[in-house]
Amino acid sequence: MALMDRSFDELVAEAVAAPMSGWDFGWLEGRATEERPSWGYAGLLHARLATVDAALDLQTGGGEVLAAAPELPRLAVATEGWPPNVAAATALLHPRGVAVVAHDDSGPDPAPLPFADAAFDLVTSRHPVVPRWAEIARVLRPGGTYLAQHVGPASVFELVEHFLGPQPDEVRRGRHPDDEVAAAREAGLELVDLRAERLRVEFRDVGAVVWFLRKVVWLVPGFTVDAYRPALHTLHDLIRTEGPFVAHSARHLVELRRPA
């Protein structure tokens, strides 16, 4: 049955029952689309991994991006804080010889990274919640590199504001690349490369929105179907009458170096 022919309750129930582990968005295939940044982060990461001796991937999710690398360094380590993702990443990465360490550095007062000073040539991350610059600088060797793709300011805020209403300027500016680079410099890192893009996102049914907000939990904190049922009904009707709900994600590529 086509998505447009299915009822609100059917679409929502399917999204609520869908699995959440890992950081794979394959469940959205045919239901939502997002443009990809022009720089191709996975390719850049995989090429860089082949050139170093020791690498650390922070907040690895289910380990999907790291596991796809054709070649890994002699020492490869990944951290992840969410228990279901720790299990998923362990299953995927251990056969590749990658050590997965359970460590949550996304909260307001995280513990230091459980690694020695100057342990890694390369530190990477795809969509970290909060980059901890002092810790990143500490575990990098002199001359080592931080290479990451971050979520930028006001990302998918068309969707956020549908549920939460207009957001203040200071919230919309959160994760701004200029602010992140300034904080990284204060921690002793120097900028090598910074690129930013805004990319079109389309949600083709309300179930895709429900699943997305269950996965990306910080967009609408405390999201549940019951709490936001009226707004979800409005969105369902809007998609049926006007077509896909369009938002825009923000992404930036950042490369920083610890001075030699």
Legacy VTK file of the C-alpha trace (Angstrom):
# vtk DataFile Version 3.0
C-alpha trace
ASCII
DATASET POLYDATA
POINTS 260 float
0.000 0.000 0.000
1.351 3.453 -0.919
2.325 5.748 1.944
-0.334 8.281 0.950
-3.050 5.616 1.248
-2.152 4.610 4.792
-3.787 6.076 7.870
-2.136 8.251 10.490
-2.420 5.474 13.081
-0.858 2.853 10.769
2.116 5.043 9.884
2.782 6.080 13.468
2.434 2.555 14.881
4.938 1.222 12.346
7.454 3.943 13.244
7.068 3.344 16.983
7.670 -0.399 16.534
10.735 0.026 14.290
14.219 -0.769 15.692
16.440 2.047 16.966
19.893 0.535 17.593
22.953 1.624 15.643
23.277 4.807 13.634
21.859 3.461 10.378
19.031 5.475 8.810
18.125 2.774 6.294
14.612 2.478 7.741
13.838 5.844 6.135
14.556 4.623 2.605
11.626 5.637 0.401
10.169 7.729 3.230
12.711 10.529 3.649
15.706 11.911 1.766
18.627 14.165 2.660
21.180 15.731 0.355
24.761 14.760 1.155
27.608 17.256 1.682
29.817 17.738 -1.350
33.031 16.789 0.463
32.119 13.106 1.066
33.136 12.618 4.694
33.297 8.812 4.605
35.746 8.878 1.707
37.939 11.481 3.394
37.910 9.476 6.637
38.743 6.199 4.957
41.649 7.732 3.026
43.062 9.315 6.174
42.779 6.099 8.220
45.093 4.375 5.764
47.880 6.866 6.508
48.124 6.776 10.332
49.326 4.370 13.015
46.728 5.048 15.758
43.201 6.440 15.402
40.269 7.166 17.707
36.665 7.543 16.507
34.511 9.412 19.048
30.770 8.813 19.465
30.941 6.143 16.766
27.228 5.254 16.950
26.849 1.733 15.629
30.312 1.891 14.046
28.936 1.842 10.502
31.186 4.531 8.979
34.362 3.220 10.570
33.575 -0.405 9.682
33.303 0.493 5.994
36.947 1.637 5.804
38.962 -0.587 3.436
42.083 -0.217 5.595
42.416 0.500 9.303
45.490 1.588 11.264
47.479 -0.735 13.519
45.646 0.679 16.541
41.995 1.609 16.019
39.685 2.522 18.919
36.101 3.788 19.025
34.011 5.218 21.864
30.230 5.208 22.267
27.949 6.065 25.161
24.508 4.649 24.368
24.384 0.966 25.460
22.441 -0.370 22.431
24.959 1.323 20.146
27.894 0.011 22.183
26.627 -3.525 21.541
26.004 -2.836 17.844
29.414 -1.219 17.355
31.169 -4.048 19.186
29.552 -6.658 16.950
30.474 -4.721 13.823
33.958 -3.473 14.705
35.551 -6.230 16.800
35.924 -8.515 13.743
37.910 -5.663 12.129
40.222 -5.469 15.150
38.758 -2.207 16.495
38.467 -1.870 20.281
35.116 -0.374 21.333
35.136 1.510 24.650
31.907 2.400 26.445
32.278 6.095 27.250
29.606 8.784 27.289
31.072 12.234 26.634
27.801 13.851 25.522
26.484 14.861 28.952
27.025 18.138 30.836
29.951 16.863 32.932
31.583 13.896 31.184
34.535 11.943 32.501
37.861 12.433 30.707
38.558 10.169 27.766
40.092 6.941 29.131
43.274 7.247 27.077
46.789 8.483 27.719
48.045 11.865 26.583
49.264 11.991 22.970
47.928 8.500 22.216
46.550 9.032 18.698
47.665 10.418 15.345
44.069 10.931 14.261
40.833 11.633 16.138
37.591 11.554 14.160
33.862 11.875 14.695
30.720 12.025 12.606
28.016 14.206 14.138
29.290 14.409 17.738
26.774 15.806 20.202
29.351 18.061 21.889
33.026 18.116 20.866
35.240 18.157 23.981
38.121 20.194 22.630
40.472 20.022 25.608
40.223 16.218 25.676
40.620 15.958 21.909
43.752 18.107 22.066
45.096 16.081 25.003
44.877 12.657 23.326
46.278 13.874 19.993
49.979 13.486 19.372
51.876 16.657 18.404
51.164 17.122 14.708
48.058 14.933 14.994
44.742 15.767 13.337
41.079 16.010 14.282
38.884 15.335 11.225
35.108 15.383 11.644
31.734 16.190 10.172
29.563 18.172 12.571
25.906 19.131 12.641
25.654 22.891 12.209
23.356 25.633 13.512
19.555 25.504 13.192
19.737 22.086 11.533
16.300 20.761 10.501
14.769 23.636 12.474
11.744 23.774 10.198
10.795 20.472 11.823
11.924 21.486 15.321
9.853 24.667 15.201
6.782 22.815 13.952
6.757 21.071 17.339
8.384 23.614 19.658
7.527 26.949 18.055
9.998 29.710 17.099
13.364 29.293 18.790
15.451 32.179 20.192
18.518 33.399 18.334
20.931 31.872 20.853
19.388 28.434 20.306
19.433 28.830 16.533
23.138 29.738 16.695
24.122 26.656 18.694
26.832 24.527 17.034
27.934 27.416 14.828
31.242 26.450 13.149
32.867 29.793 13.990
32.117 29.273 17.678
33.434 25.703 17.571
36.665 26.755 15.874
37.164 29.524 18.454
36.729 26.993 21.289
39.099 24.538 19.587
41.745 27.249 19.269
41.421 28.010 22.972
42.217 24.333 23.603
45.417 24.685 21.578
44.329 23.365 18.171
44.889 25.167 14.887
42.488 25.254 11.936
43.389 23.425 8.743
40.053 23.303 6.879
36.460 24.397 7.451
33.560 23.954 4.996
29.833 24.375 5.637
26.680 23.572 3.650
22.899 23.597 4.122
21.159 20.590 2.548
17.576 19.798 1.583
15.704 17.214 3.664
12.276 15.777 2.731
9.915 13.782 4.957
7.295 11.946 2.888
5.081 10.612 5.676
4.434 11.236 9.355
5.942 7.853 10.270
9.297 9.039 8.919
9.084 12.079 11.213
8.217 9.939 14.249
11.096 7.534 13.610
13.538 10.404 12.979
12.634 12.210 16.209
12.904 8.962 18.185
16.414 8.494 16.756
17.705 12.081 16.941
16.459 12.649 20.472
17.983 16.097 21.073
15.922 17.827 18.364
12.622 17.695 20.277
13.606 16.749 23.847
11.174 14.342 25.478
9.446 13.578 22.182
6.706 10.958 22.335
3.749 10.388 20.057
1.283 11.021 22.879
2.928 14.299 23.892
2.890 15.668 20.341
-0.093 13.923 18.782
-1.916 17.141 17.684
1.229 18.486 15.972
1.793 15.103 14.315
-1.793 15.071 13.027
-1.281 18.545 11.574
1.916 17.407 9.884
0.220 14.291 8.511
-2.538 16.404 6.949
-0.001 18.878 5.572
1.991 16.141 3.832
-1.149 14.582 2.362
-2.343 17.897 0.903
0.920 19.665 -0.025
3.507 16.904 -0.459
6.731 16.204 1.450
7.621 18.318 4.456
10.852 20.154 3.550
13.564 21.119 6.021
17.267 21.920 5.714
20.118 20.261 7.585
23.366 22.063 8.404
26.695 20.268 8.138
30.292 21.384 8.390
33.575 19.624 7.798
36.273 20.635 10.254
39.951 19.679 10.269
42.174 20.826 13.116
45.752 20.069 14.054
47.641 19.909 17.323
50.829 21.912 16.699
53.939 19.795 16.356
LINES 1 261
260 0 1 2 3 4 5 6 7 8 9 10 11 12 13 14 15 16 17 18 19 20 21 22 23 24 25 26 27 28 29 30 31 32 33 34 35 36 37 38 39 40 41 42 43 44 45 46 47 48 49 50 51 52 53 54 55 56 57 58 59 60 61 62 63 64 65 66 67 68 69 70 71 72 73 74 75 76 77 78 79 80 81 82 83 84 85 86 87 88 89 90 91 92 93 94 95 96 97 98 99 100 101 102 103 104 105 106 107 108 109 110 111 112 113 114 115 116 117 118 119 120 121 122 123 124 125 126 127 128 129 130 131 132 133 134 135 136 137 138 139 140 141 142 143 144 145 146 147 148 149 150 151 152 153 154 155 156 157 158 159 160 161 162 163 164 165 166 167 168 169 170 171 172 173 174 175 176 177 178 179 180 181 182 183 184 185 186 187 188 189 190 191 192 193 194 195 196 197 198 199 200 201 202 203 204 205 206 207 208 209 210 211 212 213 214 215 216 217 218 219 220 221 222 223 224 225 226 227 228 229 230 231 232 233 234 235 236 237 238 239 240 241 242 243 244 245 246 247 248 249 250 251 252 253 254 255 256 257 258 259
